[in-house]
């Protein structure tokens, strides 16, 4: 039995992988509970991270902030980390709703 993999796209935003057994898998469905929990966690993580980034800038003080670009990098990386951490915690932890 040969190992062939075919890529089939039904929409622009989703890619499904079909092998010889015709099993279609998709990593995340937008209407699934896990996806909604991850998005909710990401939003909460972003808010918390932006507050944390602003507090970091406040502690550093305007005298030692390396310009607008440096301040935006601190806020941007803080927000990115919050989104990633919130998605992980949201899909598996406190924001995960129970299945029935």
Buried (B, 14 or more C-beta within 10 A) or exposed (E): EEEEEEEEEEEEEEEBEBEEEEEEEEEEEEEEBBBBBBBBBBBBBBEBBBEBBBEBBEEBEEEEBEEEEEBEEBBEEBBEBBBBBBBBBBBEEEBBEEEE
